[in-house]
Amino acid sequence: MARSVSVQAKAGYTIAAWVIALVLFSPILWVLLTAFKTEAEAIASRPTFLPETFTLENFAAVQERSDYFKHAINSIVVSVGSTLLGLVLGIPAAWAMAFAPTKRTKDVLMWMLSTKMMPAVGVLIPIYLIFRDLRLLDTVHGLTIIMTLINLPIIIWMLYTYFKEIPVDILEAARMDGAELWNEIVHVLVPMAVPGIASTLLLNVILAWNEAFWTITLTSGRAGTLTAFISSFSSPQGLFLAKLSAASLLAIAPILLLGWFSQKQLVRGLTFGAVK
């Protein structure tokens, strides 16, 4: 009887997981199918689930209206560049907090985390004015800086958590062997925390790629990323659902593929140190 209940419970969990997965995937499926419909089919009062005739005209229209590849390159440069810069800044900070803590370390960590709870619009005016005076508006390097700043608390928090799982004795042994601070971090700490660093890198690439508020606010045409590329298909003349769906599909496809192929590494990193 107990085994029967256990099998039923597992079946129930499996069904619930599939239902939740389908609910979460349904918006992506809607975008995928709508991207291949005509505008008339997309805005019909009773739209069909599948396109009556699959068409690629929306993708051609998207490329004609805006340069997809330029926006894609900007997204790659900003997301990867801001993540690498964040790691360069975050690894030493996380090392200091994990292996040389002070009585204020936890307060600093909580303060950094609290900055993520503040609405971005609350600091829009000062940041906009600073970027204007420094001539960073609508520039890729300006966008890279702001992405680094907004994601740096997450990078430090994640790295701090991973570093805390590394035995201090190993670092002390390296110091006794004459390793300087830089060698200790680069040749001992970083190789041992590769799974955690990799998951931090992947997660922050995704966060920077999907960031919309700052990319739309601080850019116009030259340094716009794919989130700005999507927003350009909403205009006073109307919302073109089929073309908007095609633009959205082109924008999310690279990051979806990255997440799909790196999911094992991401899960491995997020569970790094969970099992002793």
Summary of the structure (lengths in Angstrom):
residues: 276
radius of gyration: 23.2
end to end distance: 34.4
largest distance: 74.1
contacts: 798
relative contact order: 0.14
helix: 75%
strand: 1%
